[in-house]
C-alpha cells in the first residue's frame, strides 16, 4: 500500500519496490499522505496548521487537497482569520483555489457571523471566475442572517431567483435563511410572503422553513397558528 508511505520517495537503484514510484505516483502518494496527516488532527486547528506548515516547507510543497483539509478544520472551529491566511498562502504558492476551499472559508466566516468577509469572498470568486454552488450562497446568507443583515441576505436570494447564476436556483435552505433573517428584523409580512414564493418557484417548504416563519410571527399568535395550520395542510411534520 503506497497511500500512507512516509515521505521518502527516492527512486534510486537500490530503492525497494514500494519506493520505486513514477514521478506522478510519488506526487499522488505524497498528496494522500499529507492529506491524511492533516485530517488526523480532527478538529484541532493548531495541529492541522502545524502539519500543513511542515509539509509546505518541504520540496514539492502542498496542493489544493492539503489546503482544503486544513481549511475544513479551521471552518469547524470558526477560525476565520486562519482561514483567510490560508487563502492568502494558496495565492502565494500559486495553488488554484477551488469552490470547496472557498466554501470552507465561508463556513469559518459564517460561524462568527462575519458577513462583510463573506460578501467580499463572493466578489472575489466572481472576479476570479470560480463557479459558486448553492452551498456558497447559503453559507454567505447565513452569515448575513446571524449578523442581522437581512437586506444582504434577501439580496442574495433575489439574485438567485433572478437566474443570474446559470444552473443555480434557491433551495429550501436558501429561502428558510431569508425567512429567518426577515423574522429577526421584525419584517413578518415579508417573511411569510416567502413561503408562498417558495411554492411559486417549485421549492417545497420544509419544517425549517415553517419554523422560521412561525418565529417571524413573534407575539402574534394568531398568525403563528395560521402558519402551523398551513404546515399541517402541506403534510410537513413538526419537530418533536
N, C-alpha and C positions, 0 to 999 in steps of 0.2 A: 504494500500500500504506500503510495508516494504522497498522499494528500497531506500528511502530518509530519513529513520529514523535517528535522531541524535544518536550518537554512545553510546547508553546506552542499553546494551543487557543483563541485569540481568534476570536470569531465576528463580527467587525466587517464593515462593508460592503465593505471593500477586501480582506478575507481571501481567500486562494486557495481553490480547491475542496477541497484537502486539509485545510485548517484550518476550513472552514465545516461543522462537525460538530454534530449534535444533542448535547444535554447527555448523553444516555445513551451515544451513540457516543464522545464525548470521554472519559467516565469509563472505558469499556471499553478504549479505546485506551491511555489512560494506565496503567491497571492492567496491561495486557500489556507495555507498555514498561518499567515498574518491575520487573515480574516477571523479564523477560529480563535487565535490568541486574544484578539480584541473581544470577541463575543463571550469568551470565558469570564470576562470581567463582570458579566451580568449588568447590574445597574450601577456599578462602581465607576463613575465617570473619570475619577482620578486615575484609576487603573487603566481604563481604556485609552486615555490620552498619553499615559506613560508608555504603553505598548506601541502606540502609533508613533510617538516621537523616536522611540528606539529604532524601529524599522525604517522610519523616514530617513534617519541618518545613515543607513546602510546603502551600499551601491544598489541601484535599482529603485530605491525609494519605495513609495506605496502607491497603490492605484485607487480607483474610484470605489472599489468594494471595501477597502480598508477604511477609507474616509467615511463611507456610508455607514459602516458598522459603528464607528466612533460617534458619528452624528446621531445615530439612533439611541446610543447610551445617553448622550447629552440631552436628547429630547425627553427621554423617560424621566430624567431628574430636573428638567426645566432649566438647564444651564445654557441660557440663550446667549450669553456673552461668549462662552466657549464655542458654541455652535457657530456664531458669527466669525470667530477667529479661524475655525476650521475651513469655512468657505473662503476666507482670505488666503489661507495656506494652500488650498486647492488651486487658486488663481496663481499664486507664486510658483507652484510646482507644475503649472500647465496641465493640471488634471481636469478634464471636462466635468462640469457639474451637471448632473442629470436631474430629472424630476424627483426621483426618490430622495436624493440628497437635499434638494430644496424643500421637499415636504417635511423631512426630518427637522430641518432648521425652523420651519414654520411651526412645527409641533412644540419645539422648545419655546418659541415666542408666545405661542398660544397659552401655554401653562402659566406664564407670567403676565398674561393679558397685554402683551406688548404689541398693540395694534399698529403703531407707527412703523415698527420694523417689519411687521407682516405685510403692510401695504407697499413698503419700499421694496421688499423682496419680490412681490408680484410684478412690480415695474421692472426690476432687474431681469426677471425671467422673460418678460416681454421684449426687452431691449436685446437680450441675447438669443432670442428666438428659441427658448426652451419651452416645449409644449407642456402646459399645465394639465392636470387631470381634475376630476371633481373633488378629490381629497384636498388638493391645493387650495381651492376656493373655500371649501367647507372649513378648513382649518383657519384660514385667514379671517373668515367671517366670525368664527367662534372667538378669536382674539378680540375682534371689534365688539362683539356682544358682551364679553366679560368686562371690557373696559367702559361699557356704557355708550359706545359709539354706534348707536342704532342707524344713523344716516349712512355711515360707511358700510355697515352690514347689508342694509337694504340696497345700496348702490351696486354691490357685488351681485346680489340676487337679480336685480334688474338687468345687469349686463349679461348674465347667463340666460335669462328669459328672452332677451332680445335676439339671441342666436349669434351674438358677436363672436363667440368662440365655437368654431365649427366642430360639430361632433359632441359638444358638451351641453348638457341640459341640467337644470337643478333637480336634485332628488329630494326625498323626504327629509334628509338631514339638513339640506340647504334651507328649505322652507321652515323647518322647525327652529333652526337657529335664528332666522329672521323674525319669526313669531315671538320667540323668547326675547330678542333684543327690543322689539317694539313694546312688548308687555312690560319689561322693566322700565321703559321710558314713559309708561302710563298711556301709551297710544293704543288703547284697546280696540277701537274700531278698525284701525289699520291691521292690527294683529289678526283679528277674526276674519277680516276680508281675505287674508292669505290662505285660510282654509279653503275657501271657495276657489281661489286662484289655483291652488294645487290641483283640484279636480279638473279645472279648465285646461291645465297643462298635462293632464293624464298621469299625475302623480298621486298615488293613494296615501291619504294621511294615515300615520301610524299612531301608536299610543303616545309617543313623544311629542308629536305634533299637537295632539289634543291636550296633553298635559301642559304644554307651553301656552296653549290658547286659554285653558282654564285658569292658569296662573295670571294671564294677562287681564282676566276679568276683575282681579283684585277683590274688593269688598262687595262687588255687585254679584250677589249670589244667584240672582235670577238668570243673569246671562251665563254664569258658570253652569247652572243646571241645564240651560239650553244647549250648551256645548256638550255636556255629558250625555244628554239625550241624543244629540246628533251622532255622537261617538257610538252609542249602542245601536242606533239605526244602521250605521255602516258596518256593524259587526266587529268593531275593534274592542278587544278586551282590555279592561283597565289593569294597571299594575296592582299586584296584591301586596 
